[in-house]
Amino acid sequence: DVYTACKAKSNDCNYAIKVQNLDSKEKRDIFKNEVKILKNLQKTKVVPKLYDTWICKNIGYMVMEILFKEKNKEKKKNSKVLSEQVFKVVKRIHKEKITLIDFNKGNFMYDEQGNIRIIDFGLAVDYTKIKGKYSHPYAEDYGEFTFEEGKYFDEVQVKFELSSKKEKEKMMKILMDWENNKNVEIPKF
């Protein structure tokens, strides 16, 4: 759950507090991973500003800048322009050798100036210390993958999530054909 927060004795309410139940090792590991990756990505300016984090009695807290679902209350922008902007932000994250793994439409928001920010790094993978293939302990369904494969997976997810229904159907057919015949080159979108 995410809540709006204000500084004590102030009208400054530009903060969000993310509160997570950490009643299992898996949830605690995912929370710690997200905090670590958000801290590592602060210099990129493509993630929310992270002000503080702590764990108390199996509850994790993150205090971050407040973000918005829509840019300055605008109506949805041209999907091609939006896709290009989100791709640019995701590629910036890839420069830090981090893959997202589970990108979806809910994983990007806007700051007060209208800049795109990526959120939700619980399952993200930091490849700065990983050589070769990696299998995420809490995302076994994805199998093992290298950094390059992880980048490709992120890019396909972004394209898929921001595509029309017709484009999604076309992508699914291409991916299913590839899945059934892995001797062919990985499809490009």
N, C-alpha and C positions, 0 to 999 in steps of 0.2 A: 504494500500500500504506500502511496505517496501523498503527503500532506503539504499544504502551503504553510510557511512559518514566518513569523515576524521577529525582529530583534526586540528584546525586552525593553519596555518603556519607549517604544518607537513606532512610527508608522511605516518603517522599512520592512515590507513583506515580500521581498524578492528572493525568497529562499524556499527550497523544497526539502522535505525530510522523507527519505525512503526508509520504511520500517519493514524488516523481514524477520519472519520466524526462523530460528536456527536450531530447531529441536532435533536435528540429525547431523551426522558427520558430513553427509552429502551437501545439505543446505549450508552448513558452516563453510565448507571448502569452496562452494560456488560463490558465497558472499565474499570471502577473502580473495578469491581470484578476481572478482569484479573490482574490488577496491584497489588491488595491486595494479591491474591494467588501467583503471581510470587515473591513478597517480602517474603511471608511466606515460600516459597520453596527454597530460595537462598542457605540455608545451605546444601541442599540435593545434589547439584551439578548435578542435572538431568534436569534442566531448564536453559535457557540462563541467563548469568549474566545481571542483570538489573542495569544500571548506573543512569538513571534519568527518571522522568516522569513529565508531566505537561499538563494542558488544557488551551488553549487560543482561544477565539472566536469560541467555538463549534468544535474545532479540538483537538483531543487527541494525545499526542506524547509520545513514549517510546524509550529511547536510550538503546540498548542492545548490547551484543557481537554479532559479525557476525557469522552466521551459514551457513552450506552448505548442499545441497541436497544429495550429494554423499560423501562417506568417502574417503578422499585423492584422489579424481578423480578415484577411483576404479570402476570396473564394479560391478554389483549387486552381493552381496554375497549369499551364500546358504540361502534359505528362512527359513530353520529350525533354523539355527544359528541366523539369524536376528530376528526371532520371539522370541527366548529365550532371546536375549539381550533387546528387547523392553519390553517383559514381566517383566524382572528384573527391568527396569526403572519404569514401571507403578506400580509395587508392592512397590517400594520405595516411590512413591507419595502416595500410599494408607496408608503407615505407618504414614503419616502426617494427616490421616483422610480426605483426599481429593479425590473426584471422578471426572473423566474427562467429562463424559456424551457423548461427541460428537467426540470421537477419529476417525481419518481416516489416510490414508497413508501420507497425507500432514502434519500431526501433529508431525512428528519427523524428526529431522535433525541432523547434526554432527557438533561438534566444530572443531577447528583447529587440535586437537590431535586425532580426529576420535571417540570421545565419543558421544553416542546418547544423544540428548536433546529433551525433549517434549516441544511443543509450543502450543499456542492457548488455553487459559484458560478462555475465556469469559463466557462460560456456566458451568464451573467447579463448584463443590459444596464443601465447607469447612464444614465438619461435626463436627469440634471441639466444636461448640456451639449449635449443633442441636441434639435433642433427638427424637428418633422415625423416622417417615416418613417425607419426604420433597417433596414438589412439586415446581419445578423451575418455577418462574414467566414468563420466556421467553422460556420455553421448555415444554409447557403444554402437548404436544403429548406424552411425556414420562410418564406422570402420577406421582403418588406418589411412592417414594421408600425409603427404609432404606439405611444406609451406606453399609451393606452387599449386598443388591440387586444392589446398584450402582457399587460396586466393581465387582460383577459378570457381570454386563452389560458392564463395561469397558473391562474385560477380553475377553468376547465374541466378542466385537467390534475389539479388537486387533487381535484375532485369525482370524476373518472373513476378515479383511482388508489385512492381510498378507498371506492369503490362495490362492491356485490356484482356477481357475474357477470351476473345478470339486468338490473340497473341499467345496467351497461356496454353490454349489447346494445341496450337502449333508447336510450341516448345515441348510440351509433354510428349507429343508424338515423336519428335526428334530424339528426346532423351530415352524414351522407351525403346525405339529402334536401336539406339546406341547400347543400351543396357542388354539387349538381346544379342548383340553382335559386337563385343568389345575389341574385335580385331580392327575395327575401323577407327579412324582418328576421333578424338574427343570433339564433340560438336561445338562450333563457335556460334555465338548469338550476337 
